[in-house]
Amino acid sequence: MSLRIVQVDAFASRPFSGNPAAVCILPAPQDDRWMQDVAREMNLAETAFLHPENEGYRLRWFTPSVEVALCGHATLASAHVLWEEGRLPAGQQARFHTQSGLLTADRRGDWIELDFPATPPAPAPAPPGLAAALRVGTRWVGRSKFDYLVELDSEDAVRGLKPDLTALERVDARGIIVTSRATTPGFDFVSRFFAPQSGVPEDPVTGSAHCALTPFWSERLQRTEMTAYQASPRGGVIRVRLAGDRVMLAGQAVTVLRGELLS
């Protein structure tokens, strides 16, 4: 078997920034074990597999360890590849059938806008060990459909955070979102995302986390459109917009590598 695989930096305007994802377009469904093995071989936060289905594409996402139910940056990367390779006309919407329902992507100039479900967090008690693992005082703790969301007092606290990842791995959630209001001009809020339980110690830029961050900050800032920065070492910019029970996530993408899978 010989299949093309493409590596894309998502939520990035230049190579070697944002969040890398591998994209593999299949002619037909593939075995789950094989997809997990490929994702482990690629060793990126996510590898996306898609094949044609129902006037769109079936899309699945795998970390090196597990399949996940929602992933923003690998969806952005998948749409980017479909347009770049001419599998979709430039003006046609990309439609993805996923575990999280129908997701769409549209080109907006140099940006790609994703239509995702909102996953607003509700206040929740901090699980045992969370505060000690983060090694910082918390302002607010809640839980969304997938993750814990923790608000800190300042952008400096978010950027300077050095959590105990071994302890975080014991927290029963897909991941931990840490956030604060932004003080850097041009941004409304900043965040970081840790998911050691899913095989991703720190994710560079996490689209799905912004499905929780957008309603959270929309309520506090009284704005439906915001610009967010994920303050990982690679960093990434996301334009977000709350539209009822949906979140629009916009980012850019850059292809950095094309290869061939031989087995």
N, C-alpha and C positions, 0 to 999 in steps of 0.2 A: 504494500500500500504506500502511495506517495501523495501527501497532502501539503498544501501551502500553509504556513503559519506566519503571522505578522505580529510584530511587537510595536505597540503604540504608546506614547506618553500622553495620557489623558489629563484634562484640566491643566494644560500646558501650552504656552505659546512658542516655546523653543525646546529643542531636544534636551534630554537629561534633566528635566524638571517634571513636576506633576507626578502622576501615578502610572507606572508602566503596567500594561496588560497585554497578554497574548490573545490573539483572535484566530480561531480556526474555523473556516467555513466548510462544512461537510456536505456531501451530496445526499446523505440520508442519515438517520439516527445511528449513533454508535454505542458500543457497550460502555456502561458506567465505569467499570474497572479500568478500561483503556483510557477514558477521559481523565480519571483521577491520576493514573500513571503519567499521562502527558503533563498535567498540571504540576505534579511533583517534579517532573523533569525540568519544566520551565522555571519553577521556583520563584514565581512572581506572586503578588498578593492575590491576583485572579487570572485564570485563563478562561476565556469565553469560547463556547462551542455553539454553532448555530447551523441550522439546515432549513431549507424552504418548507413552509407549512402554512396553509390557509391564507394565501395572498400576503404572506409575511414570512417571518422566520421564527422557528422555535429556538429559544436562547436559554442556555444554562451556564452557570458560573461555578468554577471550582477553585478553591485555594489549594496550596500544596497538601492540605490535610482533609478537607471536607467540601461538600457541595453547599452553597449558600443560596438563600431564597431571594436575595435582592442585592444588586451591585450596580452602582452608578457609573464608576469610571470604566468598567469593562463594557457596559452598554454604550457609553459614549464612544469608546474605541471601536466597537462593532459597527456602529452607524458610520463612523469615519471610514472604515475599511470598505463597507458596501458602496459608498459614494466614490471613494478614491479608485476602486477597482472597476467602476462602471457597472456594477451589479444592480445599482439603482440609479435612475436619472437624477441629475443634480437637484431638481425641484420636487422630487417625490419623497413623501414621508416614509421613514423606516418604521416598520411595525414589528414588534417582538411579542411572542407568546411565551410567558414565563410563569414560574411558581407564584409570582406576585400579580398575576393578571396581565392584561394587555398594556405594554409600555410603548410609547412612540418617541421618535426623535425627528426634529425638523432643523434644516439649515437656516441660520439667521446671519447672513454674511459670513464672516470668518468664525462664527460661533455655532455650536450645536446645542439646541435646547431639548432637554428630555422632559417628558411628562410622567411623573412618578406619583404614587400614593403618599399622602401625608401620614406620618406616624407620630402624632403629637405625644410628648411625654406627660405623664401624670406624676404628681409628688409621690414619693415612695421612701420608706425607711432605707437608709444605707445598709447594704448587706454586710454580714460579718466580714471584717478584714479589709473593706474597701478603703476606709480613711487611712489605715496604716499602710496599705499598699501604695496609695498615692503620695503619702508623706507630705501632705499639705492640708490646711484647713479648707473646708467647703462652705459655700454660700447657700447652695440649693442642691438637692438630689432628687432625681425622678427616674422613671423607667418608661421607655417607649416599647413598641412591639418587639424590638430586637435587642435593645441596648440600655444600659444605664447612662443617664446624662447628668453630669456634675458641673455646676457653675462655680467658678472661682472668682476671687475678688478683682483680679486685674489681668490684663494681657501679659504683663511681665511674669505673673505666676503661671500662666498657661505655657508660655514659651520656655520658662526655666524648669518646668516639671521634669523630675527624674524618678518615675515610679519604680516600684519593685515588681517587675514583670512576672516573676515566679509566683508572687502572692496574688497578682491580678488574674493569673490563669485559674485560680481557684474560685473566682467570682462567677456565679452561675448566670452568664449572659453571653451573647455573641461577642459583645465588646463594650468598652467604656469610652464615652464621649466626654471630653473635658473642654469647657468653653468659658468665654468672658466677653464683655463688651470690648470693642477695639478702641485703642488710642492711636493707632497708626492711621494717618490721613488716607481717605479713600475706601476704608473698610468699616463695616458696621459691627461685625463680631468676628472673633477668631476661635479656632478649635484645634484639638488634636484627637486622634482616635487610636485606641489600643485594643488589640484583639488576640492576645496570646492563646486563648482557648480555641481559636479558629486557625491557629498556625501563622498568625500575622502579628508579630510583637508590636510594631507601630505602622499603621497604614499611612502612606504619604498624603493621599487626598481621597476622601471617602464620600462619594455622592449620596449613598443611602443614609449616612449619618445626618445629612442636611435635610432629609425628609422629617427628622425630628427637630433639628436645630431651627429650621425655617418657621414653623408655627410657634416654637418657644420664643424666639427673638421677635417675631412679628407682634406677639401680644405685649411684650415688654417695651418695644421701641415704637409701637403703634405705626408700623409701616408694613406694607405687603411686598415691596420690592427692596432688596438689600444686596450688598456685595460682601462676600465672606472670604476669609483667608484661612486655609488650613496650615498651621505653623509647624509642619514637620520639617526635617532637614532639607527635603526636596522642595516642599512648599507648593501651593496651588491656589488659584483664584476660581471662585464659583459665584456666578450671579444667580440669585434665587428670587422666586416670586411665589407667593401663596395665593392659590386660586381655589377657595373652598376646601374640599378634602383632597386637593391635589397640590403638588409642589412642582414648579418648573425650575429645572436646574440647567444652567447654561455654562458651557466651557469650551475650550479649544483643544485641539489634538494634533499630534505630530507623529508620523511614522518614523521609526528609527531602525527597524530591522525587518528583513523578509527572509524566510527560510523554507525548508522542505522537511517534513516529517517522513522518515523512511520506514517506520514500523509502528 
